[in-house]
Amino acid sequence: MSDPTGRKAVAAVWRIDSARIIGALTRYTGDFALAEDLAQEALAEALVTWPREGVPANPAGWLLTVGRRRAIDAFRRRSTRDAKYAALAHHLPEGGALTGALDPGPAPDDVLWDPDQIDDDTLALIFTSCHPVLSREAGVALTLRVIGGLTSDEIARAFLVPTATVQARITRAKKALAAANVPFEVPPVAERPARLSQVLSVVYLIFTEGSSASSGEEVMRLDLAGEAQRLARILSRLMPGEPEVHSLLALLELTAARFPARRGPDGETILLQDQDRRRWDRSAIARGRAALAKAADAGRGYGYYGLQAAIAECHALAASVEETDWDRIVALYDALGRLAPSPVVDLNRAVALSMAQGPAAALPVVDALARTEAFKDSHQLPGVRGELLRRLGRHDEARTELQQAIRLCGNERERAVLTRKLTELDTSDRTA
């Protein structure tokens, strides 16, 4: 009889250990695309075997052993004396033939799961999945597939695109890596800063989409944000000497700490000024601050993610919006703007400036941004401008901006917030 706990165990082990399994198989075969296929075959075999025969004592070792033996079978079919087959066979334990069709026997932990090799394989896999030859979309899809352990269906649901689109991105990514002859390795020291920037960017993009969904019915996708946090934790463990890795983890933890207060009972969005700060996750705040302290200990000053994490820390430490150190936040945005100029940074700085010095100080900054093409198709700028005009009592102009923001907003929950602001504005005008 099939045991449903077996299928649950397969899913749990895959989510936790897929990166290590694929990384090890890539090292053994020298072929990233083949390794991913072999891991998927082992997964399919486990879905049949474990519910029927029980979960093995070493589930990850079982999957890796099956994957390696499938690799040997593939190379044997090509040539029984092939050099790759000989190299792979050398790594198999003595008496490694399968007992029956599906039982790989006990996994030799000393061979399969050497901790240093696991870390090297996982880190190499992360750098490979986020290689600069890949587009941002392909890098995200491949990272979620091979590092996060998500299926194509799960990635498609997260980004609200067809499964076929995700599968095509992953296929193109594998072909691009093969065509560019990308080596499976942790980059040389001289190449790591540039390559690490791409890795962190992919993880940040995954979290950003999870924390503020660009479209759909939900304001957040917690599973996606959670995957990004998990990836950041892996990186911080594998690269403890990189301050920006700790900074990114700090930013993600401090931002995620506010998640419990961002949604109401019916899923509606609750803005920062209206959140019950008692619901903020204090453990996440503590973890975020500890990670930011590690980044600061490097003595190099905050980088791109460190400055954002420091801003998030200001919010985390404040008892209310009124008690927030808005002057420090403005100064941090000034530094961020000098380090990485961006219209989004300028807009966020304007919001902070409006809280520190009033809406009149911030409006010229927003007006200047409105004269550019930066936010042509985004609801963010008219949303901010509408709020500033409302606070200044210029209600007719505010109404026009809020209506524009509603038209451009692709997320239903955020659109509901903007609609509520517009309704409140109309109501205040009628009762004035």
DAWOJO-V119008 format. One record per backbone hydrogen bond with DSSP energy under -1.0 kcal/mol. CO is the residue of the C=O (numbers start at 0). NH is the residue of the N-H. E is the energy in kcal/mol with one decimal. If there is no record, write none. Layout:
<<CO;NH;E> <CO;NH;E>>
//
This chain:
<<2;5;-1.7> <3;7;-1.6> <4;8;-2.3> <5;9;-2.1> <6;10;-2.2> <7;11;-2.4> <8;12;-2.9> <9;13;-2.6> <10;14;-2.2> <11;15;-1.8> <12;16;-3.4> <13;17;-1.9> <16;20;-2.4> <17;21;-3.0> <18;22;-2.6> <19;23;-2.5> <20;24;-2.5> <21;25;-2.4> <22;26;-2.1> <23;27;-2.2> <24;28;-2.5> <25;29;-2.7> <30;34;-2.6> <31;35;-2.1> <32;36;-1.9> <33;37;-2.9> <34;38;-2.4> <35;39;-1.8> <36;40;-2.1> <37;41;-2.4> <38;42;-2.2> <39;43;-2.4> <40;44;-2.1> <41;45;-2.3> <42;46;-2.1> <44;48;-2.5> <45;49;-2.2> <48;52;-3.2> <49;53;-2.3> <50;2;-2.7> <57;61;-2.3> <58;62;-2.2> <59;63;-2.4> <60;64;-2.7> <61;65;-2.5> <62;66;-2.5> <63;67;-2.6> <64;68;-2.3> <65;69;-2.4> <66;70;-1.8> <67;71;-2.2> <68;72;-2.4> <69;73;-2.2> <70;74;-2.5> <71;75;-2.8> <72;76;-2.0> <73;77;-1.1> <74;78;-2.9> <78;81;-1.9> <81;85;-2.1> <82;86;-2.3> <83;87;-2.6> <84;88;-2.8> <85;89;-1.5> <87;90;-1.4> <88;91;-1.1> <102;98;-2.4> <106;108;-1.2> <107;110;-1.4> <107;111;-2.9> <108;112;-2.0> <113;117;-2.7> <114;118;-2.2> <115;119;-2.2> <116;120;-2.9> <117;121;-2.8> <118;122;-2.5> <119;123;-2.5> <120;124;-2.3> <121;125;-2.2> <122;126;-2.3> <123;127;-2.2> <124;128;-2.7> <125;129;-1.4> <127;130;-1.5> <130;133;-2.1> <134;138;-2.7> <135;139;-2.2> <136;140;-2.3> <137;141;-2.7> <138;142;-2.4> <139;143;-2.5> <140;144;-1.8> <141;145;-3.0> <142;146;-2.3> <142;147;-1.9> <143;149;-2.6> <150;154;-2.3> <151;155;-2.5> <152;156;-2.4> <153;157;-2.1> <154;158;-2.0> <155;160;-1.9> <161;165;-1.6> <162;166;-2.7> <163;167;-2.3> <164;168;-2.2> <165;169;-2.4> <166;170;-2.5> <167;171;-2.8> <168;172;-2.3> <169;173;-2.4> <170;174;-2.3> <171;175;-2.6> <172;176;-2.3> <173;177;-2.3> <174;178;-3.0> <175;179;-2.1> <176;181;-2.3> <177;180;-1.0> <182;184;-1.3> <187;190;-1.4> <190;194;-2.0> <191;195;-3.7> <192;196;-1.7> <193;197;-1.1> <194;198;-1.9> <195;199;-2.9> <196;200;-2.0> <197;201;-2.0> <198;202;-2.1> <199;203;-2.7> <200;204;-2.4> <201;205;-2.2> <202;206;-2.2> <203;207;-2.8> <204;208;-2.2> <205;209;-1.7> <206;210;-2.9> <207;211;-2.1> <209;220;-3.6> <215;411;-2.9> <218;212;-2.0> <220;224;-2.3> <221;225;-2.7> <222;226;-1.9> <223;227;-1.9> <224;228;-2.2> <225;229;-2.3> <226;230;-2.5> <227;231;-2.4> <228;232;-2.3> <229;233;-2.2> <230;234;-2.4> <231;235;-2.4> <232;236;-1.7> <233;237;-2.3> <234;238;-2.7> <238;241;-1.8> <241;245;-1.4> <242;246;-2.3> <243;247;-2.4> <244;248;-2.1> <245;249;-2.6> <246;250;-2.6> <247;251;-2.4> <248;252;-2.6> <249;253;-2.8> <250;254;-2.0> <251;255;-2.6> <252;256;-1.5> <254;257;-1.5> <255;258;-1.6> <256;280;-2.6> <257;260;-1.3> <258;261;-1.6> <261;269;-2.7> <263;266;-2.0> <267;263;-2.7> <270;273;-1.5> <271;274;-1.2> <274;276;-1.0> <275;278;-2.3> <276;279;-1.1> <279;281;-1.0> <280;284;-1.9> <281;285;-2.3> <282;286;-2.4> <283;287;-2.7> <284;288;-2.7> <285;289;-2.1> <286;290;-2.2> <287;291;-2.3> <288;292;-2.1> <289;293;-1.8> <290;294;-1.8> <291;295;-2.3> <292;296;-1.9> <294;297;-1.0> <295;298;-1.9> <302;306;-2.6> <303;307;-1.2> <304;308;-2.5> <305;309;-2.3> <306;310;-1.7> <307;311;-2.3> <308;312;-2.2> <309;313;-1.7> <310;314;-1.6> <311;315;-2.2> <312;316;-2.0> <320;323;-1.2> <323;325;-2.0> <324;328;-1.8> <325;329;-2.5> <326;330;-2.2> <327;331;-2.5> <328;332;-2.4> <329;333;-2.3> <330;334;-2.1> <331;335;-2.4> <332;336;-2.7> <333;337;-1.6> <334;338;-2.1> <335;339;-3.1> <341;345;-2.2> <342;346;-2.4> <343;347;-2.5> <344;348;-2.5> <345;349;-2.0> <346;350;-1.9> <347;351;-2.2> <348;352;-2.9> <349;353;-2.2> <350;354;-1.3> <351;355;-1.9> <352;356;-3.3> <358;362;-2.2> <361;365;-1.8> <362;366;-3.0> <363;367;-2.0> <364;368;-1.7> <365;369;-2.2> <368;371;-1.7> <372;375;-1.5> <374;377;-1.4> <378;382;-1.9> <379;383;-2.4> <380;384;-3.1> <381;385;-2.5> <382;386;-1.6> <383;387;-2.4> <384;388;-2.6> <385;389;-2.1> <386;390;-2.3> <387;391;-1.5> <388;393;-2.4> <389;392;-1.5> <392;394;-1.4> <393;397;-2.2> <394;398;-2.6> <395;399;-1.7> <396;400;-2.1> <397;401;-2.6> <398;402;-2.3> <399;403;-1.8> <400;404;-2.4> <401;405;-2.3> <402;406;-1.8> <403;407;-1.7> <404;408;-1.6> <409;215;-1.1> <410;414;-2.5> <411;415;-1.8> <412;416;-1.5> <413;417;-2.1> <414;418;-2.4> <415;419;-2.2> <416;420;-2.0> <417;421;-2.2> <418;422;-2.4> <419;423;-2.5> <420;424;-2.1> <421;425;-2.3> <422;426;-2.5> <423;427;-2.3> <424;428;-1.7> <425;429;-1.9> <426;430;-1.8>>
//
